[in-house]
Amino acid sequence: MENALDRKIKMIWDFRGAGAAQTAEHYEKHLAEFVVIEELKFDITGHEHFSETHSIAYLVVAEFEMKEVREILKPHRGEIYDEEG
């Protein structure tokens, strides 16, 4: 069993409306820049489109980084990251 501090947390930002897809893709670029600047443990970012009016951008962090990153970036929600998809 992995240590709780080794778990990966997926921080999620929801975007809604006509420009949701473009906004999520653009926001992901800023998340990737943040990973480099802050030297985070993982280099995992992405975006997903659920409909024409709902998309997300996400950043995966190590659990020990979660509180600090959450305070800085203020994600809308989070979940345990499942690498299996």
C-alpha positions as CSV (number, residue, x, y, z in Angstrom):
1,M,0.0,0.0,0.0
2,E,1.4,3.4,-0.9
3,N,2.1,6.1,1.6
4,A,-0.7,8.7,1.7
5,L,1.8,11.4,0.9
6,D,2.8,9.6,-2.3
7,R,-0.8,9.7,-3.6
8,K,-1.4,11.8,-6.6
9,I,-4.2,14.4,-6.4
10,K,-5.9,15.7,-9.6
11,M,-6.9,19.4,-9.1
12,I,-9.7,20.4,-11.5
13,W,-10.9,23.7,-12.9
14,D,-14.3,23.7,-14.6
15,F,-15.1,26.0,-17.5
16,R,-18.6,26.4,-18.8
17,G,-20.1,28.3,-21.7
18,A,-19.5,28.8,-25.4
19,G,-15.8,29.3,-25.0
20,A,-15.2,26.5,-22.4
21,A,-13.0,24.3,-24.6
22,Q,-10.7,27.1,-25.7
23,T,-10.5,28.5,-22.1
24,A,-9.6,25.0,-20.7
25,E,-6.9,24.5,-23.3
26,H,-5.4,27.9,-22.6
27,Y,-5.6,27.5,-18.8
28,E,-3.7,24.2,-19.2
29,K,-0.7,26.1,-20.7
30,H,-0.6,28.2,-17.5
31,L,-0.7,25.1,-15.3
32,A,2.2,23.6,-17.2
33,E,4.2,26.8,-16.7
34,F,3.3,26.7,-13.0
35,V,4.7,23.1,-12.8
36,V,8.1,24.3,-14.2
37,I,8.3,27.5,-12.1
38,E,7.4,25.7,-8.8
39,E,9.4,22.6,-9.6
40,L,6.5,20.3,-8.7
41,K,7.1,16.5,-8.4
42,F,4.9,15.6,-11.3
43,D,4.6,17.1,-14.8
44,I,1.0,16.0,-15.4
45,T,-1.5,18.5,-16.8
46,G,-4.4,18.2,-19.3
47,H,-7.8,19.2,-20.4
48,E,-11.0,17.3,-21.2
49,H,-14.1,18.3,-23.1
50,F,-17.4,16.9,-21.9
51,S,-19.8,18.9,-24.0
52,E,-19.8,22.0,-26.1
53,T,-20.3,24.0,-23.0
54,H,-18.3,22.1,-20.3
55,S,-14.6,21.5,-20.3
56,I,-11.9,21.1,-17.6
57,A,-8.3,21.8,-17.1
58,Y,-6.3,19.8,-14.6
59,L,-3.1,19.5,-12.7
60,V,-1.8,16.5,-10.9
61,V,0.2,17.1,-7.7
62,A,1.8,15.0,-5.0
63,E,-0.4,14.9,-1.9
64,F,2.3,16.7,0.1
65,E,2.1,19.6,-2.4
66,M,-1.7,19.8,-2.4
67,K,-2.4,22.4,0.3
68,E,0.1,24.9,-0.9
69,V,-0.9,24.6,-4.6
70,R,-4.6,24.7,-3.7
71,E,-4.1,28.0,-1.8
72,I,-2.2,29.5,-4.7
73,L,-4.3,28.3,-7.7
74,K,-7.7,27.8,-6.1
75,P,-9.0,24.8,-8.0
76,H,-12.8,24.2,-8.2
77,R,-12.5,20.6,-7.0
78,G,-10.1,17.7,-6.7
79,E,-10.0,13.9,-6.6
80,I,-7.5,11.1,-6.2
81,Y,-5.7,10.7,-9.5
82,D,-6.2,7.3,-11.1
83,E,-3.5,6.7,-13.7
84,E,-5.7,4.0,-15.3
85,G,-8.0,6.7,-16.5
